[in-house]
Amino acid sequence: MPVDVLVGLQWGDEGKGKIVDVLAPTYDVVARFQGGPNAGHTLTFDGIKHVLHQVPSGIFHPHILNVVGNGVVLDPFVFRQELQKLTDRGIDWAANLYISKKAQLILPSHRALDRINEEVRGSGKIGSTLKGIGPTYQDKIGRTGLRVGDILLPDFNQRYQEAVARHATLAAFHNQKLEIEELEADFFSAIEFLRTLQLTDTEYLLNDLLKQGKKILAEGAQGSLLDIDFGTYPYVTSSSTIVAGACTGLGIAPKHIDRVYGISKAYCTRVGSGPFPTELHDEVGEQIRQAGREFGSTTGRPRRCGWIDLPALRYSIMLNGVTEIHLMKADVLDEFDEIYVCTHYEYPNGQRTDHLPDHGDLQTMKPVYKSMPGWKTELQQLTDPHALPAELNAYVQFLEQYLDVPISIVSVGPDRISTLHLN
């Protein structure tokens, strides 16, 4: 059986967690392939809101195996907290959760370095979540990081101390101290907990499951426009957020990939610094923020809000080979008389383009909009996809024509039942 991949097409926060939860019953495995606790996947069902950070979003289905792949960076303390919350809600996760021995460990000193690095940047800060993600990936690429499998070695504590000493030297370069003593007791307690879980070579596990005919859904975090190579660099995350990252982050060959689900909001948001051509700095942007409850599920930070950006979406679709789009949070736009769609960018000299330029040029771009009538309907009441208002159908059809990819799902509310399958 193939591997299907789910990716965000914008700057993250598109609603991937909900879609994984909706699709999960048709899969045998959900595997997370990159990112860390900087991700927040929100799922709502039975009137209860659940936020996952490192645990794959299939964890609520007892028949599904959930795999934390080698491309993930894992904070043991946050991971333990997350699993405890699941236990408190009656979720029996122990038998169905596997963690790659090759996943990188986030150390307390990584979090300290993340804070120091942002302070040093001053006004040029990236907008990091300060979870230690960037420094952990830096150590991975620099071949000095610690991996989950290392906690099983007799000299783990020595390796840890050597890593902290390296990080202390980096902090001292900026005349700073790590100040991690209060964090270390919780960290080592979480390491003891982590040793009790199913740590394994997940690349073998996943490929054996493929040979057995099992269906796998690869779950990405963040969004394509935050990809370390193809996003709005340097205002990006530290991992490969596109489909290619599923291969390196899980140890599966490209030949196994079949369907690619691209997740997009009916509008657009961004957290942190960086260019955002369609951002709204007025009462309309605030109306979208409040209606969509656009505050980070990991940090609580208010998200920047704007109209949907089709050149950026088409770029992400190209990079990922998207086969179908799931359009999220259409209900957030219920109250608007007019809805705007960015179809092109305009350079300062008046020239127009429908390509996503490098971020330096993107910062000077003016969005070119097409106006479309709003639907002025409370979409959360709808359960029949054939009952969508004509204006929303026209909006969907325009996006499909421009993006040349079918929209198969329209989400009209946070609950898993508020999901309309169009085809």
C-alpha atoms as one frame of an Amber mdcrd trajectory, in Angstrom:
protein
   0.000   0.000   0.000   1.152   3.593  -0.584   2.031   6.442   1.744  -0.191
   9.499   1.555   1.271  12.795   2.764  -0.456  15.739   4.411   1.256  19.136
   4.259   0.388  22.742   4.983   0.457  25.056   1.976   0.819  28.390   3.787
   2.824  29.577   6.802   1.472  26.855   9.079  -1.617  26.788  11.326  -3.768
  25.667   8.388  -5.754  23.049  10.321  -3.691  19.951   9.573  -4.479  18.309
  12.914  -8.204  18.320  12.254  -7.783  16.819   8.794  -5.492  14.064  10.087
  -8.161  13.266  12.654 -10.854  13.188   9.955  -8.804  11.021   7.564  -7.210
   8.772  10.194  -9.958   6.101  10.357  -9.056   5.045   6.806  -5.363   4.524
   7.695  -3.414   2.000   9.729  -0.540   4.322  10.642  -0.059   8.061  11.206
   3.605   9.108  11.147   4.953  12.556  12.022   8.000  13.381   9.896   9.453
  16.743  11.048   9.241  19.667  13.441   8.941  19.610  17.198   6.959  21.233
  19.999   6.826  24.443  17.975   3.909  22.795  16.167   0.398  22.816  17.577
  -2.199  20.583  15.941  -5.688  21.298  17.294  -8.433  18.673  17.150 -11.999
  19.185  18.375 -14.564  16.430  18.835 -17.302  15.572  21.324 -17.150  19.191
  22.428 -13.563  18.876  23.675 -10.524  20.692  22.256  -7.248  18.769  22.118
  -3.880  20.305  21.211  -1.026  18.036  20.151   2.564  19.233  19.789   4.751
  16.183  19.159   2.352  13.239  19.309   0.919  12.238  15.895  -2.717  13.218
  15.389  -3.942   9.641  14.961  -3.489   8.962  18.680  -7.222   9.196  19.430
  -8.013   6.168  17.257  -7.191   2.889  19.058  -6.593   0.894  15.857  -3.915
   3.271  14.527  -0.160   3.013  15.088   1.408   6.422  15.714   5.047   6.981
  14.806   7.336   9.871  15.755   9.834   9.776  12.901  13.545  10.459  12.783
  12.981  13.919  11.270  11.314  15.145  14.457  13.149  16.980  17.247  11.787
  15.768  20.569  11.564  17.617  23.871  11.230  14.816  26.481   9.683  17.095
  29.107   7.010  18.491  26.767   6.415  14.995  25.382   5.764  13.583  28.842
   3.378  16.432  29.646   1.511  15.819  26.424   1.129  12.112  27.078  -0.006
  12.777  30.640  -2.803  14.998  29.337  -3.889  12.182  27.032  -3.871   9.764
  29.960  -5.951  12.190  32.019  -8.538  12.186  29.243  -8.712   8.418  29.153
  -6.624   7.877  26.003  -4.674   4.601  26.094  -1.690   5.524  23.950   1.025
   3.202  25.248   0.622   0.250  22.888   0.296   2.289  19.709   3.056   4.888
  20.036   6.550   4.368  18.601   9.466   6.820  18.680  12.442   6.763  16.341
  15.793   6.218  18.003  17.184   8.614  15.391  14.984  11.560  16.391  17.032
  14.402  17.854  16.680  15.400  21.515  15.926  18.986  22.500  18.046  19.775
  25.538  17.415  22.549  28.083  20.509  24.277  26.706  18.937  24.320  23.225
  16.035  26.313  24.615  18.445  28.702  26.306  20.406  29.194  23.079  17.168
  29.818  21.176  16.353  32.687  23.529  19.882  34.107  23.349  19.936  33.935
  19.536  16.668  35.859  19.271  17.855  38.520  21.702  21.068  38.986  19.736
  19.135  39.488  16.497  17.261  42.430  17.997  14.904  43.994  15.467  15.887
  41.329  12.940  14.580  38.451  15.035  13.059  35.477  13.268  10.043  35.186
  15.544  11.134  31.875  17.070   8.776  30.029  19.408  11.811  29.696  21.741
  11.275  25.939  22.035  14.869  25.128  21.093  14.002  23.884  17.605  16.594
  25.821  15.599  19.584  25.072  17.840  18.631  21.382  17.905  18.547  21.165
  14.128  21.833  23.088  14.043  23.428  20.418  16.207  21.928  17.718  14.000
  23.446  19.196  10.854  26.690  19.922  12.730  26.816  16.248  13.786  27.036
  17.089  17.458  23.428  16.438  18.501  22.069  13.801  20.847  19.477  11.359
  19.576  16.713   9.473  21.345  18.677   6.244  21.031  21.547   7.790  22.956
  19.531   7.720  26.182  19.931   3.916  26.165  23.726   4.162  26.202  25.668
   3.880  29.487  27.555   7.132  28.835  24.508   9.280  28.054  25.099  11.605
  31.006  28.644  12.252  29.829  27.419  12.984  26.307  24.851  15.358  27.762
  27.462  17.254  29.791  29.710  17.577  26.743  26.809  19.015  24.740  25.982
  21.514  27.485  29.642  22.568  27.641  29.595  23.295  23.900  26.420  25.303
  24.295  27.852  27.233  27.234  30.770  28.264  25.028  28.333  29.566  22.405
  26.401  31.492  25.053  29.610  32.977  26.435  30.436  34.325  22.974  27.417
  36.610  23.456  28.346  37.325  27.087  25.437  35.202  28.275  24.953  32.204
  30.558  22.711  29.252  29.814  20.869  29.332  33.156  19.375  25.850  32.801
  19.859  24.435  36.292  16.164  24.682  37.169  15.226  22.830  33.977  17.617
  19.909  34.279  15.816  17.980  37.040  12.616  17.876  34.951  14.623  17.002
  31.856  16.315  13.964  33.401  13.056  12.829  34.988  11.488  12.987  31.514
  14.435  11.033  30.090  13.695   8.229  32.574  10.089   8.263  31.373  11.182
   8.253  27.730  13.244   5.107  28.336  10.027   3.228  29.202   8.446   3.912
  25.787   8.705   1.993  22.531  11.950   3.339  21.056  12.823   1.653  17.819
  14.272   1.937  14.314  11.049   3.318  12.863  12.350   3.259   9.283  12.320
  -0.552   9.482   8.951  -0.527  11.218   7.330   1.638   8.534   8.801  -0.243
   5.591   7.756  -3.581   7.105   4.237  -2.221   7.508   4.233  -1.157   3.856
   5.194  -4.698   2.842   2.262  -5.941   4.906  -0.095  -3.749   2.891  -0.740
  -1.192   5.620  -1.837   2.332   4.734   0.325   5.128   6.119  -0.506   8.803
   6.468   2.575  11.018   6.842   1.785  14.104   8.915   3.760  17.292   8.442
   4.020  20.278  10.754   4.245  24.020  10.035   3.711  24.946   6.347   5.427
  24.879   2.969   6.226  28.599   3.067   8.268  27.924   6.213  10.398  25.252
   4.534  14.108  25.667   5.250  14.933  25.662   1.515  11.842  26.970  -0.262
  10.154  29.137   2.353  10.546  32.879   2.894  14.132  32.481   4.106  15.453
  33.379   6.634  12.014  33.721   8.240  11.411  29.992   8.155  11.545  26.944
  10.382  14.572  24.643  10.560  13.230  21.547   8.823  11.900  20.423   5.452
   8.151  20.989   5.660   7.328  19.806   2.133   6.660  16.298   0.829  10.362
  15.623   0.309  10.735  15.905   4.084   8.461  12.899   4.531  11.001  10.700
   2.759  14.006  11.864   4.787  11.999  12.289   7.996  10.573   8.757   7.979
  13.006   6.713   5.905  10.577   5.882   3.098  11.393   5.898  -0.610   9.688
   8.419  -2.944   8.169   5.577  -4.966   5.805   4.822  -2.075   4.147   8.250
  -2.079   0.710   8.433  -3.668  -1.776  11.114  -2.650  -0.654  14.508  -1.355
  -3.202  16.438   0.673  -2.517  20.182   0.663  -4.138  22.093   3.515  -5.015
  25.775   3.136  -7.205  28.209   4.979  -9.846  30.139   3.045  -7.743  33.158
   3.972  -4.141  33.370   5.208  -2.250  33.775   8.488   1.314  33.971   9.664
   3.033  33.896  13.057   6.367  35.582  13.647   8.412  37.822  11.396   8.790
  37.793   7.632   7.029  39.002   4.475   3.263  38.592   4.183   1.957  40.417
   1.076  -1.780  40.098   1.826  -1.550  40.984   5.523  -4.325  43.272   6.739
  -3.379  45.883   9.330  -6.928  47.226   9.720 -10.220  46.284  11.317 -10.803
  43.635   8.653  -7.657  41.795   9.709  -8.759  42.031  13.335 -12.228  40.742
  12.408 -10.664  37.695  10.775  -8.397  37.167  13.799 -11.290  37.239  16.257
 -13.687  35.181  14.146 -11.000  32.570  13.463  -9.607  32.605  17.008  -6.239
  33.175  15.408  -3.956  32.827  18.363  -1.090  30.324  18.363  -1.973  26.946
  19.886   1.660  26.598  21.023   2.543  30.174  22.011  -0.794  31.992  22.307
   0.598  34.763  20.117  -1.919  36.614  17.903  -1.504  35.554  14.307  -1.115
  38.030  11.483  -4.152  37.759   9.189  -4.858  38.534   5.542  -6.627  37.442
   2.377  -5.795  34.226   0.570  -2.641  34.382  -1.587  -2.939  32.309  -4.768
   0.573  32.818  -6.214   1.999  31.519  -2.935  -0.445  28.609  -2.915   0.395
  27.667  -6.481   4.093  27.693  -5.565   3.469  25.330  -2.652   1.314  23.064
  -4.814   4.129  22.830  -7.361   6.752  21.956  -4.760   4.610  19.267  -3.156
   2.861  17.722  -6.148  -0.477  18.274  -4.398  -3.260  16.015  -5.667  -6.137
  17.576  -3.703  -6.738  20.616  -1.522  -8.617  20.783   1.767  -9.951  24.291
   2.341 -10.171  25.127   6.038 -12.079  27.651   8.157 -14.407  28.878   5.439
 -16.859  29.778   8.211 -14.505  32.511   9.431 -15.481  34.571   6.373 -19.246
  34.200   6.919 -19.862  37.854   7.775 -18.055  39.532   4.882 -19.977  41.232
   2.083 -16.914  40.962  -0.136 -13.991  38.549  -0.078 -10.685  39.318  -1.756
  -8.346  36.923  -3.518  -4.748  37.824  -4.368  -4.114  36.641  -7.935  -0.838
  38.459  -8.714   1.883  40.606  -7.183   2.885  43.998  -8.513   6.469  45.271
  -8.407   7.134  48.943  -7.568   7.656  49.565 -11.314   4.133  48.313 -12.104
   5.169  44.954 -13.545   2.976  42.046 -12.448   3.826  38.429 -11.740   2.037
  35.312 -10.512   5.306  33.741  -9.301   6.439  33.826  -5.686   9.698  35.816
  -5.683  12.515  35.584  -3.170  11.568  37.150   0.148  13.630  40.274  -0.519
  11.494  41.126  -3.523   8.346  39.842  -1.835   8.641  42.499   0.857   8.250
  45.212  -1.775   5.334  43.572  -3.589   1.806  44.929  -3.708  -0.951  42.300
  -3.902  -3.351  42.468  -6.844  -6.844  41.423  -5.753  -9.967  40.020  -7.321
 -13.148  40.798  -5.405 -15.800  38.126  -4.945 -19.186  38.302  -3.190 -19.384
  36.833   0.306 -21.849  34.098   1.211 -23.320  35.753   4.326 -24.375  32.346
   5.656 -23.633  30.584   8.945 -21.715  27.673   7.498 -21.318  25.764  10.772
 -24.978  24.804  10.504 -24.376  22.959   7.223 -23.959  19.186   7.053 -24.742
  18.627   3.369 -22.030  19.632   0.859 -24.738  20.143  -1.743 -26.203  22.884
   0.440 -23.206  25.206   0.176 -24.270  28.739  -0.771 -23.749  29.672  -4.407
 -21.178  32.320  -3.504 -18.998  29.794  -1.665 -19.300  27.357  -4.568 -18.148
  30.141  -6.888 -15.219  30.860  -4.546 -14.216  27.183  -4.505 -14.538  26.860
  -8.286 -12.415  29.970  -8.857  -9.661  28.601  -6.606  -9.772  25.216  -8.339
  -9.506  26.816 -11.772  -6.626  29.090 -10.788  -4.703  26.444  -8.834  -5.520
  23.574 -11.219  -6.106  21.189  -8.294  -9.480  19.945  -7.005 -10.750  21.013
  -3.587 -12.128  17.842  -2.022 -12.924  19.067   1.505 -14.322  22.317   2.849
 -14.162  22.723   6.621 -16.929  24.871   8.104 -16.132  24.611  11.818 -13.597
  23.290  14.332 -15.391  20.032  15.161 -14.591  16.904  13.165 -18.266  16.706
  12.097 -18.021  20.166  10.471 -16.184  18.731   7.482 -17.859  18.658   4.079
 -16.558  16.206   1.480 -17.143  17.655  -1.980 -16.098  14.639  -4.032
